[in-house]
Amino acid sequence: MHGDSVYAFVISSSVRVDIVQRLAATPQPTEQLIDHLDASTSAVYTALADLERQGVVFDGEAGWRLTGHGRLVVDLIDHRKSTVQTITHDKDYWETHRTDHLPREFRRRLPELGDYEVVRSEPPDVRAHARVAVDLLERAESCRTAMPIHVPEYRNAFPDHPDSQLLFSPSVIDTVRAASGTGTRDGIRQIDAAQCRVRDIQFGFTVSDSSLMLALRPMTQSPVASMLIAETDSAIRWASELYESLWQDAEPVESYLYRA
């Protein structure tokens, strides 16, 4: 029994899960496990024997320890637990919004968001999420923003700073250019210091030194009407790495305008 089958074997028993999670912190002898686990003595002995037979634990001088395989199994258990916590924190949001637009690597890392809140715009206040976004943009010294759709009210709030970056979808560039009647760079934006690039993107987000704003598309054809806000260090790191991966593959605005 190897790979996923070992993981499935471990999580099929709460006693086995409790044992490997305790051993992830420190080696423990059988007696200590029996004292701290909510299981009978025979159940602990049986679980240890089963885990040893599957190559998950071994009995060392200081007590039972995880093998390298066992450590990987615990990592999978922890990741699954974190993912469940992320979803259940606001189950309705994840049921009604698309995550398939996120790159798979970063979708798997969504538990790194940690604590978050979702601001929803509902009648009669149909622009609540936009006001929150504007407020956070105005308070940021610099930020990096990805915009899949044109939102005029964000333009004046965007921090004009050399470190600020704007990533537009082609449709945003086309919309603004048509409205301005010019194909020049200054006609596309009115932010002198910000760097701008273009690439296809289906979700919006902004990351600053203090916050992440994430706007996933709804599952239906309705317009975006909610904003996920996170301010944990891990969320900002997740968003910064996501932005960098998108930015590296993006095209300079001047190049796009020339081709278009």
Residue pairs with C-beta under 8 A, 6 or more apart in sequence:
1 9
1 54
6 54
6 55
6 56
6 69
6 73
7 73
7 76
7 77
9 16
9 50
9 54
10 16
10 17
10 20
10 51
10 54
10 56
10 73
10 77
11 17
11 77
11 80
13 47
13 50
15 37
15 39
15 43
15 44
15 47
16 47
16 50
16 51
17 77
18 37
18 38
18 39
19 33
19 37
19 44
19 47
19 48
19 51
19 57
19 64
20 51
20 56
20 57
20 66
20 70
20 73
20 74
20 77
21 74
21 77
22 28
22 33
22 36
22 37
23 57
23 64
23 65
23 66
23 70
24 66
24 71
24 74
27 60
27 62
27 63
27 64
27 65
28 36
28 63
28 64
29 62
29 63
29 64
30 44
30 45
30 48
30 63
30 64
32 63
33 44
33 48
33 64
34 41
34 44
37 44
39 47
48 57
48 64
51 57
51 70
52 58
52 59
55 67
55 69
55 70
56 66
56 67
56 69
56 70
56 73
57 64
57 65
57 66
57 67
57 70
58 64
58 65
58 67
59 65
66 74
79 111
82 111
83 110
83 111
85 111
86 94
86 110
86 111
86 113
87 94
89 115
89 116
90 116
90 117
90 118
93 118
93 226
93 228
95 219
96 218
96 219
96 220
97 216
97 217
97 218
97 219
97 226
98 202
98 203
98 216
98 217
98 218
98 219
99 107
99 110
99 216
100 107
101 201
101 202
101 203
101 216
101 217
102 110
102 203
102 216
102 242
103 242
103 245
106 238
106 241
106 242
106 245
109 238
110 238
112 234
112 235
112 237
112 238
113 212
113 228
113 230
113 232
113 234
113 235
113 238
114 230
114 232
114 234
114 235
115 230
115 232
116 228
116 229
116 230
116 232
116 235
117 228
117 229
117 230
118 226
118 227
118 228
118 229
119 128
119 129
119 132
119 226
119 227
119 229
120 128
120 129
120 225
120 226
121 127
121 128
121 129
121 130
121 225
121 226
122 128
122 225
126 225
129 215
129 224
129 225
129 226
129 227
130 151
130 153
130 154
132 213
132 227
132 229
133 154
133 157
133 206
133 213
133 215
133 227
134 153
134 154
134 157
136 206
136 208
136 211
136 213
136 229
137 143
137 145
137 154
137 157
137 158
137 159
137 206
138 157
138 159
140 159
140 206
140 208
140 209
140 210
140 211
141 159
141 161
141 208
141 209
142 159
142 161
142 162
142 163
142 164
142 208
142 209
143 158
143 159
143 164
143 165
143 206
143 207
143 208
144 164
144 165
144 166
144 167
144 206
144 207
144 208
144 240
144 243
144 247
145 154
145 158
145 164
145 165
145 166
145 167
145 204
145 205
145 206
146 167
146 201
146 203
146 204
146 205
146 206
146 243
146 246
147 154
147 166
147 167
147 168
147 169
147 172
147 201
147 204
148 169
148 171
148 172
148 201
148 202
148 203
148 204
148 217
149 169
149 171
149 172
149 204
149 224
150 171
150 172
150 175
150 176
155 189
155 190
155 191
158 164
158 166
158 191
158 194
160 191
160 192
160 193
160 194
161 193
161 194
162 193
164 191
164 193
164 194
164 195
165 194
165 195
165 196
165 197
165 243
165 247
166 189
166 191
166 194
166 195
166 196
166 197
167 196
167 197
167 198
167 199
167 201
167 243
167 246
167 247
167 250
168 188
168 196
168 197
168 198
168 253
169 198
169 199
169 200
169 201
169 202
170 198
170 199
170 200
170 256
170 260
173 188
173 198
173 253
173 256
173 257
173 260
174 260
176 187
176 188
176 189
177 183
177 187
177 188
177 257
177 260
180 187
180 188
181 187
183 257
183 260
184 257
185 196
185 253
185 254
185 257
188 196
188 253
188 257
189 196
196 252
196 253
197 247
197 250
197 251
197 252
197 253
198 250
198 251
198 252
198 253
198 256
199 246
199 249
199 250
199 251
201 246
202 217
203 214
203 215
203 216
203 217
204 213
204 214
204 215
204 224
205 212
205 213
205 214
205 215
205 239
205 242
205 243
206 212
206 213
207 213
207 236
207 239
207 240
207 243
208 236
209 236
210 231
210 236
211 229
211 230
211 231
211 236
212 228
212 229
212 230
212 231
212 235
212 236
212 238
212 239
213 227
213 228
213 229
214 227
214 228
214 229
214 230
214 239
215 224
215 226
215 227
215 228
216 224
216 228
217 224
218 224
218 225
230 236
